[in-house]
Amino acid sequence: MTDTPDTPPEKPKSHGRLKVQLAAQPRDLMEEPRVVKGAWTAKIITLFPEAFPGILGLSLTGKALDFGLWQLQTLDLRTFGDGKHRNVDDTPAGGGAGMVLRADVVHRALRMAALNTPPDRARWPIVYLSPRGKPFDQATARRFAGCEGLTMLCGRFEGVDQRVLDHWGIEEISLGDFVLTGGELPAQAVIDATVRLIPGVLGNHASTEDESFSDGLLEHPQYTRPAVWEGREIPSVLTSGNHAVVAKWRRAEAEALTADRRPDLWAAHQAGKGVKR
């Protein structure tokens, strides 16, 4: 078997958003997005490139994509498949249900994705979305945001041949103790959590500092107008104008919520403070 498909695979596709405006001269409605030099880049290997950018093309992440603050490229795994039908999977060794993504096919896609990226995994991680992976958390999102970019492999079927994961030193990440039909939705969630930490994406850096998990605690409750709704009033401390008292109340609420809903986080928070239990 050769190491390349019968025909060259398609180049990665960069994603922007549809922009329509009146102009004297006709032009393509789909424009290439602006690119900021050194912008953080996500490369997605998937059997469903049409799933992207999806929700990432909307709201603040979509605007940041338009402005070139980050880039998104998809690689269609099918184009790296074998034979007339571009087969990408085969039956599990040892028997069993389902199909497994082939190591040689995934390897070809990873080689394409690796072009123009640093080999240092600290600078450019390669991630496989898997229910058996390490739980994704805010600290991991911050780590990814500090990299130059990352490559994400979206699994399907029964998974991916372990040999290619070992060969490339791929990091396995999980969103939780549940199983989805593929890695595309988790990939979008990971990218969203990461991209919003890139300077300039949210506009207000303070907003990321006060969120859940930013200091190991869940976020405090939020309120806004009207002052009274269905007989329920905004806590008076929040309308007192005393910022020190407000900050103390929010901290107490965050600690109470964390202790009640996430005892694992609360234990880690207490341990980090050096509190004996």
N, C-alpha and C positions, 0 to 999 in steps of 0.2 A: 504493500500500500504506500503510495506517495504521501509526502508531508503537505501537499498543497491540493486544493480542489481542482476539478477539471477546468474551471474558469476562475479568473481572479475575483475575490469577494468584493462586494461594494465597499467604498470608503465610508468611514463613520459619518453619520449625518449630524450636522449642528442644528440646534433647534432655536428658532426665534418665535415671534408671534405674528399673526396676521395683522397687517396695518393697511387700512384703506383710507384714502383721502383724495379730494378732487385735485386734478392736475391737468395742465394743458396738454401734456404728452402722455400717452399710455405707457405703462410700465408693469413689471411683474408685481402681483399683489403680495407674494411671499418674498420679503426682503431678508438678506442675511443680517443677523443681529450685530450690533456694534460690539467690538471687542476691546476691553481694556487690557493693556499689556500686563502679563503676569496674573490674569484673572484666574480664580479658583475654578477648576474644571472637573466635572463628573463624566466619566465614560461608562456607559451602561451596555453590557452584553446581554441580549434578550432575544427570545423568539417572537416578541411582540413589540417592535420598536414604535409602532403606532400608538402605544399606550403612553408615550412621552411626547411633550412634557406633562400632559395631563393637568392635574391641579397645580403643578409647579409653574405653569404658564399663567397663572392668575394671581391677582392681588400683589403683595409686596415682592414675593419671589419672582413673579412674572415681570414686574417692572424692572427689577434688578437684572433679570435675564435680558431684557430689551436694552438696558443701559450698558450691558457688557460687564457688569460687576462679577458675574460668574458665567460659565459656559456649560452647555449640556451636549454630549455627543452620544449617539446610539449606534451600536454595532449589531446587525441582524445575525444571530447565531446560525440561522438557516443557510446563509450564503457560504458558510464554512463547512457545510455538510458534505457527505459523500454520495456519488452516483447521480443518476438522472433526477432522483427525487430529493436530493440533498438530505439524506438521512443523518440525524444528529444523535440518535439513541439506539440502544439495543437491550436485550433481556438481561436481567441480573445474573451474574456469575453465581453458581450454586443454587439457582432456581428462585422462585418467588414471583409475586405479582408485580405488575407495572413494568416500567422501562427506566433505564439509567442513561443520562447524558454521557456520551463517549469522551474519553480522555483526549484522543487525537483531535476531535472536532473542537472541543473547548480550548485546547492548546493553541490551535491555529487562530482562534478569535483573540485569545490573550496576547499572542504575539503581535497581532495587528494593533490591539489597544495599547501595547507597551511602547509603540513608536512615539518618540519625542517626550517620553516621560522618564524621570530619574529612576534608577534601579533600587535606590534606598527606600525601603518600605516605610521608614519614618517620615519621608517626604511625600510618598505617594503609595498609600495602602491599596491592596487588592482585597476586596471583601466579597464573600459569598453569603447570601441571605439564606439562613438555614435554621430550622427550629431547634437544632442541637447546638447552636452557636452560643457564644457568650452574650448575656443580655446587653442590649443597647441601652445606654443611659446618657445623661447630660454631659458627663465627663468625656465620654467617647465622642459625642458631637463636638465638644470643644477641641478635642485632639484632632479630629478630622478637619475642622475649620482652620486649624493652624498649619495644615499641610498645603502643598501646592495643588492638590486634587486627589481624586481616588477613582479606582476602577471597581465597578460592582458587577458581579455575576448573578443573574437572576435564574434560579433553578426552576425546574419543572419536573413532572413525573415523580419517580422515586428518589431523585437526587442526582448527584454528579459522581463519576468515577473518582474514588479517593486518591488515585495515583496523581491526577493532575492537580488536585488541591495540595498534595504534599510537594510536588515538583515545584510549584510556584510559591509555596509558603503562604497560602491564602488564609486570611483571617475570617473566621466564621462568626457571623453576627445574627442574633435572634431578637425579634421584637417582643417575644413572650411565649408562654407555654401553650401554644395553640398552633394549628397547622392550616396553611393557606394553599391554594392551588398553584401558586407561583410566587416568585420573588419580586414582581413588579411593584405591587403595593408597598411592601416593606422598603424597597429601594426609594420610592418617592417619599416615604416618611422619614427615612434616614437623611436624605438630601435636604428636605425641608428643615429638619431640626438643625442641620449643619449650616446651610446657606444663611439662615437668619442670624447667625452669629458673625458673619463676615461684615466687617466695617462698612457702613453706608447702606446696607440692605434694609434695615428697619428704620434708619434715620435717627432714632433716639437710643443711644447706647444704654441709657439707664433702664430702659424697658426690659432688657435682657438680664439685668442685675437683680431685679425684684421678682423674677419668675420662680415657679416651683423648681426645686432642685438646684437653684443657683448657689445656695449655701447649705445644701443637704437637707432642706426642709421643703414641705409642700407650701404652696403660696397661700397667703391669708385670703379671706373672703373679700370680694369686690362689690361696691355699690355705686349707683349713680342716680340722677334724677329720674322720676319725681321723688321728692323727699318722703312722701307717704304713698304706698301702693298696697291696695287691698288690706288696709289697716296695719300694714307693716312699715315701720319707720326705719330710716337709716340710723345706725347707732350714733348717738349724740357725740361721741368722742371724735367721729370723723368730720363733724361740722364745727368743732370747737375752735379751729384755727391754731391750735397748739400742736406744732409739728412734732415736738419731742414726745408728747403724750400719744399722738397718732402712731408714731413709729413704735412705741412701747406696746401699744394695743395690737398692732399688726404682728409684731414678733410673738406675742403671747398666743394669738390666734393660730399662727403658723405652727408653733410648737405643739399646741393642743391637737390640731388636725393631724399632724404627722404622728404623734404618739397614738392617736386613736385609729387612724386608717392605715398607716404604714409602720408597724412596730419595727420592721427591719431597718428602715431609714432612721427611725428614732434611736435605735440601739447604736447604729453607726455614728450618728450625730453626737450622742452622749459619749461614746468612746473617743471621738475626735476631740472633745472638750476635756478629756481626762477625768470624766465623772465615773466614780466607782459605783458599780451596780450590785 
